């Protein structure tokens, strides 16, 4: 997979899920995947679809794998450790897993952020990474690969909180749009649909059933 192909695949998945979690800027997330996975070539990414170096933590109930890694607890000093990392079944599951990972009080300050730099500084301050050069590295990747072009796309492909007229969509309108996309087949079926819609599954599925009567 070329670098451009990797960017496009990650960007498509980010675009699909970001708006569901209140995340409005995409470029830093794409850059994180590039940095953390070495363009998808690390064992953690290529074998286990964890593109963001996400450790298990106490809340993780899924599969895991143990890897050696390095942390910069003290600026300029790398400490070798071993830890358990989250395992996913596909690239899309791994990208969605990132949004599940940051969908906590700890990272609540990321929602609604429109500046790539503000997003990166906040997620670093929240404790996502220990590297003292993390912000600079992510911003360099964004610049070198013109990743801000993905920030100008509409969230969720055909949908975002505002339409072309600038009108803010209500929650009911958003559910209607998602339901229609489900009916079109954009979100698959069964467990696949549940995974893709996450916490919105029950309310969207209810609307789907109503529209199909």
C-alpha positions in Angstrom: 0.0 0.0 0.0 1.4 3.4 -1.0 1.4 6.3 1.4 -1.4 8.0 -0.5 -3.5 4.9 -0.5 -3.0 4.6 3.3 -4.0 8.2 3.8 -7.2 7.7 1.7 -8.2 4.6 3.5 -7.7 6.1 6.9 -9.4 9.3 5.9 -12.5 7.5 4.6 -12.9 5.6 7.9 -12.3 8.8 10.0 -14.8 10.7 7.8 -17.4 7.9 8.5 -17.2 8.0 12.3 -15.9 11.3 13.5 -19.1 13.3 13.4 -20.9 10.5 15.4 -18.5 11.3 18.2 -18.6 15.0 18.0 -15.1 15.3 16.4 -14.9 18.0 13.7 -11.3 18.0 12.6 -9.8 15.0 10.8 -6.2 15.8 9.8 -4.6 15.2 13.2 -6.3 11.8 13.5 -5.0 10.8 10.1 -1.6 12.0 11.1 -1.7 10.1 14.4 -2.4 6.9 12.4 0.6 7.6 10.2 2.9 8.3 13.1 1.8 5.6 15.5 1.7 2.9 12.9 4.6 3.8 10.6 2.3 4.2 7.7 0.5 1.0 8.6 3.7 -1.1 8.6 4.1 -1.8 12.3 3.2 -5.2 13.6 0.6 -3.7 15.8 -1.1 -2.1 12.8 -0.5 -4.6 10.0 -1.4 -7.7 12.1 -3.8 -6.4 14.7 -5.3 -3.3 13.1 -4.4 -1.0 16.0 -3.2 2.1 14.1 -3.0 4.4 17.1 -0.9 2.6 19.6 -3.8 2.2 22.0 -3.1 0.3 25.1 -5.8 -1.9 26.7 -6.4 -0.1 30.0 -8.8 -1.3 32.6 -11.9 -0.8 30.6 -10.9 -2.9 27.5 -12.8 -6.3 27.3 -11.6 -7.3 23.8 -8.6 -9.2 22.5 -5.1 -8.0 23.3 -1.5 -8.5 22.4 1.7 -7.8 24.4 4.4 -5.7 22.9 7.6 -4.0 23.9 7.4 -0.2 23.6 9.1 3.0 24.7 7.7 5.9 26.8 9.2 9.3 27.4 8.2 9.8 31.0 11.1 12.3 31.5 11.9 14.7 28.6 14.8 13.3 26.6 14.8 9.9 28.3 13.2 6.8 26.8 12.1 4.0 29.1 11.6 0.5 27.7 8.4 -1.2 28.9 6.1 -4.0 27.9 2.3 -3.5 27.8 -0.9 -4.9 26.5 -2.4 -3.3 23.4 -5.9 -3.5 21.9 -6.5 -5.8 18.9 -9.1 -5.2 16.2 -10.4 -7.4 13.3 -10.1 -4.8 10.5 -8.9 -1.3 9.6 -12.4 0.1 10.0 -12.9 -1.5 13.4 -9.5 -0.1 14.5 -10.5 3.4 13.4 -13.8 3.2 15.1 -11.9 1.9 18.1 -9.9 5.1 18.3 -13.2 7.1 18.6 -14.4 4.7 21.3 -11.1 5.2 23.1 -11.3 9.0 23.2 -15.1 9.0 23.9 -14.5 9.5 27.6 -14.4 12.4 30.1 -10.6 12.4 29.9 -10.8 13.5 26.2 -14.1 15.4 26.3 -12.2 18.6 25.4 -11.6 17.3 21.9 -15.2 17.5 20.8 -16.1 20.5 18.6 -12.4 21.5 18.1 -11.9 22.9 14.6 -8.1 23.7 14.8 -5.7 20.7 14.0 -3.1 22.2 16.3 -5.5 22.8 19.2 -6.7 19.2 18.8 -3.1 17.8 19.0 -2.1 20.0 21.9 -5.2 19.0 23.8 -4.8 15.2 23.2 -1.2 15.4 24.2 -2.0 17.3 27.4 -4.8 14.8 28.1 -2.1 12.1 28.4 -2.5 10.3 25.1 1.2 10.3 24.3 4.4 10.9 26.4 6.7 12.0 23.6 8.0 15.6 24.2 8.0 16.1 20.4 4.5 14.6 19.8 2.8 17.8 18.8 5.6 18.9 16.5 5.7 15.5 14.8 2.0 15.4 14.2 1.9 18.9 12.8 4.8 18.2 10.5 3.0 15.2 9.1 -0.2 17.2 8.6 1.8 19.9 6.7 4.0 17.6 4.6 1.0 15.6 3.4 -1.6 18.4 3.1 -3.9 16.6 5.4 -6.0 19.7 6.2 -7.7 19.1 2.9 -9.7 16.4 4.8 -10.9 19.0 7.3 -12.8 20.8 4.6 -14.9 17.8 3.7 -18.4 17.3 5.1 -18.4 15.1 8.2 -19.9 11.6 7.5 -19.6 12.0 3.8 -23.1 13.3 2.9 -24.0 14.6 6.4 -22.8 17.0 9.0 -24.4 19.1 11.7 -24.9 22.0 9.2 -26.2 21.7 5.7 -25.1 23.8 2.7 -27.3 26.7 3.8 -25.7 26.8 7.2 -28.8 25.5 8.9 -28.1 23.5 12.1 -29.7 20.1 11.9 -31.8 18.9 14.9 -31.1 15.5 16.5 -34.3 14.2 14.9 -33.1 15.3 11.4 -29.8 13.6 12.0 -31.4 10.3 13.0 -33.6 10.5 9.9 -30.6 10.9 7.7 -28.7 8.0 9.3 -31.8 5.8 9.1 -32.1 6.5 5.3 -28.4 5.7 4.9 -29.0 2.4 6.8 -31.8 1.6 4.4 -29.5 2.3 1.5 -27.0 -0.2 2.9 -24.3 2.2 4.0 -24.1 0.6 7.5 -24.4 -3.1 6.7 -26.6 -5.5 8.7 -26.7 -7.3 12.0 -23.6 -7.0 14.3 -21.8 -5.0 11.6 -24.5 -2.3 11.7 -24.4 -2.3 15.5 -20.7 -1.7 15.6 -20.8 1.1 13.0 -23.6 3.0 14.7 -22.4 2.4 18.2 -24.6 4.1 20.9 -26.9 5.4 18.2 -27.9 1.9 17.0 -31.1 1.5 18.9 -32.6 4.9 18.1 -31.6 4.7 14.4 -32.8 1.2 14.0 -36.2 2.2 15.6 -36.5 4.9 12.9 -35.5 2.5 10.2 -38.3 0.2 11.3 -40.8 3.1 11.2 -39.7 4.1 7.7 -40.0 0.6 6.4 -43.6 0.1 7.6 
